[in-house]
Amino acid sequence: MKQILFSLTFFVATSLFAGEPLKLGDAAPTFTLSSATKDTIVKDGFSLASSVGKNNIILAFYPADWSGGCTKEMCAMRDSFTELSKLGAEVYGISGDYVWSHREWAKHLGLQFPLLSDHDHAVAKTYQSYNPESGFNKRTVFVIDKMGKIAYMDLEYKAGTPDSFNKLKAALAKF
């Protein structure tokens, strides 16, 4: 029953946004994905709809666990986790990797936040964060505000320099 409800919810959300690029102020497409932390795997995982309203939500799409650029990106989030929390944000990394890889990678890096498994890239496609040529997620970052709206988006997030991360923090400071 949960799977049918999830499929229907995701189908409706995907259909609403298919072909239309997301923009600031749009309602964030909702989804539910399995998640992993350094300690646990949760099959029912993270539901955007049930998380809206508590804090701003950072959705950090990245290509793959264990890669150099993705390690830099997630370590920047890890190293600034307290600062991001003080800015009222919760961090969620999203890639196409399975939750078992996520758990081991989160454990290896000491990540304090969940990694979401979007193995079929359905959520990444909805969020304009999938590269069909490579078969991996693009490196993008979205902030979903407490009202469930897209408040910030960086469709060309760069992990190798502090510029993109500093823009993200500056945007969060305005909310």
SVG drawing of the C-alpha trace seen along z (x, -y; Angstrom):
<svg xmlns="http://www.w3.org/2000/svg" viewBox="-2 -38 41 40">
<polyline fill="none" stroke="black" stroke-width="0.4" points="0.0,0.0 2.8,-2.4 4.5,-1.7 1.3,-2.3 0.7,-5.6 4.3,-6.7 4.1,-5.8 0.9,-7.7 2.2,-10.7 5.5,-10.7 3.6,-10.3 1.4,-13.3 4.4,-15.4 6.5,-14.4 3.6,-15.0 3.0,-18.4 6.6,-19.4 7.5,-17.4 8.7,-19.8 8.4,-22.9 11.7,-24.0 11.6,-24.7 12.0,-28.2 12.3,-30.2 9.0,-30.3 7.6,-27.1 6.2,-24.5 9.0,-21.9 8.1,-18.6 7.5,-16.2 9.1,-12.7 10.0,-9.9 13.3,-8.2 15.2,-5.6 17.9,-7.1 21.1,-6.2 23.2,-7.8 26.5,-6.6 24.5,-4.5 21.3,-3.5 19.4,-2.6 15.8,-3.6 13.8,-2.1 10.8,-4.4 13.4,-7.1 12.9,-10.8 9.7,-12.4 9.9,-15.9 6.2,-16.6 6.5,-15.5 9.7,-17.5 8.5,-20.9 7.8,-23.5 10.5,-22.6 13.6,-24.1 14.9,-25.1 15.9,-22.0 19.1,-21.8 18.8,-19.2 22.4,-18.6 22.3,-16.4 25.7,-14.8 26.9,-12.2 28.3,-9.4 29.5,-8.3 33.3,-7.8 34.3,-10.2 36.6,-13.1 34.3,-16.0 31.4,-14.5 33.7,-13.9 34.7,-17.6 31.1,-18.7 29.8,-16.5 32.8,-17.3 32.1,-21.0 28.6,-20.4 29.9,-18.2 32.5,-20.8 29.9,-23.6 27.1,-21.5 26.8,-23.5 26.9,-26.8 24.2,-25.6 22.1,-24.4 22.4,-27.9 21.1,-29.3 18.0,-27.1 18.9,-24.5 18.9,-20.7 21.1,-19.0 20.2,-16.0 22.6,-14.6 21.0,-12.8 22.6,-10.5 21.7,-7.4 23.8,-5.1 22.2,-2.5 21.6,-3.0 24.3,-0.5 27.0,-2.6 25.6,-5.7 25.9,-4.2 29.5,-3.1 30.5,-6.4 28.7,-8.5 30.5,-6.4 33.9,-6.8 33.4,-10.6 31.7,-11.1 28.7,-12.8 26.1,-14.1 23.2,-14.2 21.3,-11.7 22.1,-10.6 19.1,-9.8 19.0,-7.0 17.4,-8.0 18.6,-4.9 16.3,-5.4 17.1,-9.2 13.3,-10.0 13.7,-12.8 16.9,-14.1 15.0,-14.3 12.2,-16.2 14.7,-18.6 16.6,-19.2 19.5,-17.4 20.1,-14.4 22.6,-14.1 21.3,-11.6 24.7,-11.5 26.6,-10.3 23.8,-8.5 24.6,-10.3 23.1,-13.2 24.4,-16.7 25.9,-18.6 23.0,-20.9 21.7,-22.5 18.2,-23.5 16.9,-25.1 13.3,-24.4 11.9,-26.9 9.6,-26.3 6.5,-26.8 7.6,-24.1 8.7,-26.6 12.0,-26.6 13.8,-29.5 17.3,-29.0 18.7,-26.9 22.2,-26.5 22.1,-24.3 25.8,-24.5 27.1,-24.0 30.9,-23.8 32.5,-21.6 36.2,-22.5 36.0,-26.2 34.2,-27.9 32.2,-30.2 29.1,-28.0 29.1,-27.1 29.4,-30.7 26.5,-31.7 24.4,-29.0 25.3,-30.3 24.6,-33.9 21.2,-32.8 20.3,-30.9 21.3,-34.0 18.5,-35.9 15.7,-33.5"/>
</svg>
